[in-house]
Structure formats: structure tokens, C-alpha cells
Amino acid sequence: MASVPIAGSRFVIIGGGSLVGSATAGELLDAGAAEVRLFDNFSMGAESAVAHLKDHPRLKIIRGDVMRMSDLLAALEGADGALLLAAYMTLNMDRDPWGGLDVNIRGVQNALEASVARGVRKVVFASSNAVYGYGPGIKGDLVEGTPFYSEGAPPAAIIYGATKIIGEQLCRTYTAKRGLPHVVLRYSTVYGERQHHRAANALYIIETLEKLSRGEPPEIFGDGSETKHFVYVGDLARANRMAFESAASNVAVNCSGPAPVTTRQLVELVTELAGGGPAPSFVGETAGKVRLTSGGAFRIAHEKAFSAIGWRPEVDMREGLSRLIKWLKEGNA
């Protein structure tokens, strides 16, 4: 059986010093995990994301690097499950593609190899809806068999998506050849409390809030019809837990929020929840700015996640943004 019950088990979250890592740690600890180890080199300055957990008696923070096998082997000793989160996202891939390729490909292979060596019972790999690419070919329902589109998209975004495709195939290889069970979760853009500034679309929420706080009009690129997909971090933490608990293996599923949102709808909702503000300013393309354009209306279908691991999203954008804004107003930014 590929199922790993949470209660009494030990988990390592590789890339744990992050929004998703901290939320998942809390989810696993609340479900009775014997120990949760957060493994990170903190190169992205993410100590603040896990500060609220650092004194938990069943949580251990380990400073290490996915490019060093010895670090991974030490962290994974005695572990039952490993969540593979460590990755360069598009903005960092744009700044340092060489480092991004190392971490997103060789780092994943290192983590899988170390998991086999340490007898880990199951891994969950954090993939992305970037595996479908970007551009005018992206439309309608995006299901797990949708092909990769790259025409006209920024190189960093395509490189990022391609590394996630490779990461998924490495997981499949280790299941087939080494007997290591895995589940791939293709995350939409994650947002919520302890929001970081690393993801292009999540950053757009923060930029909009910051402009409103200064009394400035938020910016909408194009006509505001561009589709964006978000998933609340608490829903995603639950998906990670359920992927370990389920008997599923060798499967990849989408983890998206209840519904897509257009850029205009997002800005209007953020403005409303922030207490009002200036009308948005419609602007043209900004040279040199990495933005993940979709090209048209589409929906990231998450029905397969329910059939595979029993998961569906529960928190819609209004509720999730309300929680994020409340957290920011309490001085937690």
C-alpha cells in the first residue's frame, strides 16, 4: 500500500521554509505527525514563513541544500514521507536560469535518490500548472492530459514549466525502477497568509494591495480579461496531507481553486476587500517585466484530484483574500 497515515509518522518537507511548507507543516502536526522536519537552505530569505512554528516540540528546522546529497541523506533518515517543494520559480528562473535548472532538475533527482536510500515510503512532488505552458493554445478546460504550449511566452516561464515536466518524469522513473510511490500535485498559483514575493501572479495581489494602501490606482495589464488561477494555501496544505494518506501512486493531478478569475475581477475584489480605493489604471505591456499571460479564458480542472486522493478546494477567492488582507492589516507583512 502506498498510503502513509499522518498520525505517528515522520515527514520531511524539502523546501520547507516557504508559504506552502509552513502551512503543510502545520497541517501535518495538527493531524498527529510524530515529527515534521523543514529542510531549506533559506537562500530565498524565508525564515519569517516558519517563525510561528519554530518552538513546536515536534518540528525540526534543518538548514541544508538539495544540491548536497549528504544533507538530504541526513535529513531523510527515519522519514516515512517526503514533500518535494524546493524549486526556483519563474521570477528567480529569469534572474538565474543556471541555478534554477540545477535545483529544479538535479535537486529533485537528489531528493528522490536520497528518499530511496533512506527507505521513505512515499513522496509527494509539487508540480505546477506551468506544465501546460502559456500562450494562445491555452483555452477551455485544462485537464491532466493537456499538452505543453510555449509559443510567445517569456523564456523563463517556459524553462520553469519544462523543469516541472522533467521533475514529474523523474518521479515516474523512481516509481517504475526503484519502487518509490509518488503523487504529483500540479499547483495553481498559491496565495494566503505569510504570502511570499516570489511568484509572479501571487506578487500581483501584493502589488495591488500596496498601491491601494498608498492611494494609487492599481494597474491592470491589457483589457483585464486575462485568466488567472489561484489556490488558497490552506487548501493546498490539505491536498499535500491527503496525497500521503491516499493509496494513490504514479498519478498527477491538478490542485486549483474553486474557479478562475480575470485580472479585472481580481483587482476589483482586492479593492473592495481592502476598503475601496481609486479605479484601476489600464496599462500596456511593460518591457522586461516577467508576466505569465494565458492568452484566453480557461479553467484548470481539478476533478481528477477528487477521484485520486479525495481532494477538492474549499476556500474561494473572496474568503482567501479576506484572510490574507486581515493578516496583513495585523502587521504581519
C-alpha positions in Angstrom: 0.0 0.0 0.0 1.2 3.5 -0.9 -0.8 5.1 1.9 1.2 6.8 4.7 -1.0 7.6 7.7 -0.1 11.0 9.2 -0.5 10.1 12.9 2.7 8.7 14.3 4.7 9.2 11.0 7.7 11.3 10.3 7.8 13.8 7.4 10.4 15.9 5.7 9.4 19.0 3.7 12.2 19.7 1.3 12.0 23.4 0.6 10.0 23.8 3.8 10.9 27.4 4.5 8.1 28.6 2.3 4.4 29.5 2.3 3.3 26.0 1.3 5.9 24.4 3.5 4.9 26.2 6.7 1.1 25.6 6.0 1.7 21.9 5.3 3.8 21.5 8.4 1.0 22.9 10.5 -1.5 20.6 8.7 0.7 17.5 9.4 1.4 18.4 13.0 -2.3 19.0 13.7 -3.1 15.6 12.2 -0.7 14.0 14.7 2.6 13.6 12.8 5.3 12.3 15.1 7.8 14.8 13.6 8.0 17.3 10.8 11.4 18.4 9.5 11.6 21.6 7.5 14.6 21.3 5.2 15.7 24.5 3.4 18.9 26.5 2.6 16.9 29.7 3.3 18.5 31.3 0.3 15.2 33.0 -0.5 15.1 34.6 2.9 12.1 32.6 4.1 12.8 32.3 7.8 9.8 34.5 8.5 7.5 32.0 6.9 8.2 29.4 9.6 8.9 31.7 12.6 5.5 30.8 14.1 6.4 27.1 14.2 10.0 27.2 15.4 9.1 26.4 19.0 6.8 23.5 18.2 8.1 20.4 20.1 7.5 18.0 17.1 9.0 20.4 14.5 12.6 20.5 13.5 14.2 23.1 11.2 17.2 21.8 9.2 19.4 24.1 7.1 20.6 22.1 4.1 20.8 22.2 0.3 19.2 19.9 -2.3 22.5 20.1 -4.3 24.3 18.3 -1.4 23.4 14.6 -1.2 24.9 14.3 2.3 22.5 17.0 3.6 19.5 15.1 2.1 20.6 11.7 3.4 20.9 13.1 6.9 17.5 14.9 6.8 15.6 11.9 5.4 16.9 9.3 7.9 13.9 7.6 9.5 11.4 9.5 7.5 8.2 8.0 6.3 7.2 10.7 3.7 8.9 13.5 1.8 7.2 16.5 0.2 9.4 17.9 -2.6 8.8 21.7 -2.7 12.3 23.1 -3.3 12.3 25.0 -6.6 13.2 28.1 -8.4 10.0 29.8 -9.6 9.7 31.9 -12.8 11.0 35.2 -11.4 14.1 33.6 -10.0 14.5 31.4 -13.1 14.6 34.6 -15.1 17.4 36.0 -12.9 19.4 32.8 -12.7 18.4 30.1 -15.1 21.6 28.0 -14.4 20.8 27.8 -10.7 17.1 27.1 -11.5 18.0 24.2 -13.7 20.3 22.7 -11.1 17.7 22.9 -8.3 14.6 22.0 -10.3 16.1 19.0 -12.0 19.2 17.7 -10.3 17.8 18.8 -6.9 14.7 16.7 -7.5 16.8 13.7 -8.6 18.9 14.1 -5.5 15.9 14.1 -3.2 14.4 11.1 -4.9 17.7 9.2 -4.7 18.1 10.0 -1.0 14.4 9.0 -0.4 15.1 5.6 -1.9 18.3 5.2 0.1 16.6 6.1 3.4 13.5 3.9 2.8 11.0 6.7 2.5 7.6 5.2 1.9 6.1 7.9 -0.3 7.0 11.2 -1.9 4.7 14.0 -3.0 6.1 16.2 -5.7 5.0 19.9 -6.0 4.5 20.4 -9.7 2.7 23.3 -11.4 0.0 24.2 -13.9 3.1 25.6 -15.8 3.3 22.1 -17.3 0.6 23.2 -19.7 2.7 26.2 -20.8 1.4 29.6 -21.8 0.0 31.3 -24.8 -3.0 31.3 -27.2 -3.2 27.5 -27.1 -4.3 27.6 -23.5 -8.1 27.6 -23.5 -11.0 25.6 -22.3 -10.6 23.0 -19.6 -7.0 22.2 -18.8 -7.0 18.5 -17.8 -4.1 16.4 -16.8 -3.5 15.2 -20.4 -3.4 18.7 -21.9 -0.2 19.3 -23.9 2.5 21.9 -23.3 2.2 25.2 -25.2 5.2 27.6 -25.4 4.6 29.9 -28.4 5.2 33.6 -27.5 5.6 33.1 -23.7 8.6 34.5 -21.8 11.6 32.1 -21.8 11.8 31.9 -18.0 8.2 30.8 -17.8 8.8 28.1 -20.4 12.0 26.9 -18.7 10.2 26.7 -15.4 7.3 24.7 -16.8 9.8 22.4 -18.6 11.6 21.7 -15.4 8.4 20.7 -13.7 7.6 18.3 -16.6 11.1 16.7 -16.0 10.6 16.6 -12.3 7.3 14.7 -12.8 9.0 12.2 -15.1 11.8 11.6 -12.6 9.2 10.7 -10.1 7.6 8.2 -12.5 11.1 6.8 -13.2 11.8 6.2 -9.5 8.4 4.6 -9.0 8.9 2.3 -12.0 12.6 1.4 -11.4 13.1 1.8 -7.7 9.6 1.1 -6.3 9.2 4.6 -4.7 5.5 5.5 -4.6 4.7 9.1 -5.6 1.9 11.5 -6.2 2.3 14.7 -8.3 0.2 17.7 -7.4 0.1 20.4 -10.1 -0.4 23.6 -8.0 -2.1 26.7 -9.3 -0.7 30.0 -8.0 -0.7 29.8 -4.2 -1.7 32.7 -2.0 -2.7 33.2 1.6 -1.3 34.2 5.0 2.5 34.5 5.1 2.4 35.4 1.4 5.9 35.5 -0.2 7.1 37.7 -3.0 8.4 35.0 -5.3 5.6 34.1 -7.6 4.7 36.5 -10.4 0.9 36.1 -10.2 0.8 36.0 -6.3 3.0 39.1 -6.3 0.3 40.8 -8.4 -2.0 40.6 -5.4 0.5 42.2 -3.1 1.4 44.9 -5.6 -2.3 45.8 -5.9 -2.7 46.0 -2.2 0.4 48.1 -1.8 -0.8 50.6 -4.4 -4.2 50.9 -2.8 -2.6 51.5 0.6 -0.8 54.4 -0.9 -3.9 55.8 -2.6 -2.6 54.9 -6.0 -4.7 53.3 -8.8 -3.9 49.5 -9.2 -2.6 48.6 -12.6 -4.3 46.2 -15.0 -2.3 45.0 -18.0 -4.3 44.8 -21.3 -8.1 44.9 -21.0 -8.3 42.8 -17.8 -9.8 39.7 -19.4 -6.6 37.6 -18.8 -7.4 34.5 -16.8 -5.5 33.7 -13.6 -5.8 30.6 -11.4 -5.2 30.7 -7.6 -5.4 28.2 -4.9 -5.6 29.1 -1.2 -2.6 27.8 0.8 -4.7 26.0 3.4 -6.5 24.0 0.7 -3.1 23.1 -0.8 -1.7 22.0 2.6 -4.7 19.7 2.9 -4.0 18.3 -0.6 -0.5 17.5 0.4 -1.7 15.7 3.5 -4.4 13.8 1.6 -1.8 12.7 -1.1 0.2 11.0 1.6 -2.8 9.4 3.2 -4.3 8.1 -0.1 -3.4 4.8 -1.6 -2.8 6.6 -4.9 0.6 6.4 -6.6 2.0 7.2 -10.0 -0.6 9.8 -10.7 -0.5 13.6 -11.4 -3.5 15.8 -10.6 -4.3 19.5 -10.7 -4.8 21.4 -7.5 -6.6 24.6 -8.3 -9.1 26.9 -6.6 -12.8 26.7 -7.0 -12.9 28.9 -10.0 -10.7 31.0 -12.3 -10.6 34.8 -12.0 -9.8 37.5 -14.6 -7.3 40.2 -13.8 -10.1 42.8 -13.7 -12.2 40.7 -11.3 -9.2 40.1 -9.1 -8.3 43.8 -8.8 -12.0 44.8 -8.2 -12.2 42.2 -5.4 -9.0 43.2 -3.8 -10.1 46.8 -3.9 -13.5 46.0 -2.3 -12.0 43.9 0.4 -9.3 46.5 1.2 -12.0 49.0 1.9 -12.1 50.8 -1.5 -9.7 52.9 -3.5 -9.0 54.5 -6.8 -10.3 52.9 -10.0 -7.7 50.8 -11.8 -5.4 52.1 -14.4 -5.3 50.1 -17.7 -1.7 50.0 -18.9 0.1 48.4 -21.8 2.9 45.8 -21.7 5.9 46.6 -19.5 9.2 45.9 -21.2 11.4 43.4 -19.3 8.7 42.5 -16.8 8.1 38.8 -16.4 4.4 38.2 -16.5 2.6 34.9 -17.1 0.0 35.6 -19.7 -2.5 32.9 -20.5 -3.9 34.1 -23.8 -7.5 33.4 -23.2 -10.3 32.0 -21.0 -9.5 28.7 -19.5 -10.2 26.6 -16.4 -7.8 24.3 -14.6 -10.0 21.2 -13.9 -9.5 19.6 -10.5 -12.0 16.8 -10.7 -9.2 14.1 -11.0 -7.8 15.2 -7.7 -11.1 14.2 -6.0 -11.1 10.8 -7.7 -7.4 10.1 -6.9 -6.9 11.5 -3.4 -10.4 12.7 -2.3 -9.5 16.4 -2.5 -11.4 19.4 -3.7 -10.8 23.1 -3.0 -13.0 24.7 -0.2 -11.8 28.3 0.0 -12.9 30.7 -2.7 -11.0 33.9 -3.7 -13.2 36.2 -1.6 -12.7 34.2 1.6 -9.0 33.6 0.9 -8.2 37.2 0.1 -10.2 38.3 3.2 -7.9 36.1 5.3 -4.8 37.4 3.6 -5.8 41.1 4.0 -6.7 40.6 7.6 -3.3 39.0 8.3 -1.5 41.9 6.5 -3.6 44.5 8.4 -2.5 42.9 11.7 1.1 43.9 10.8 2.4 40.6 9.7 3.7 41.6 6.3 
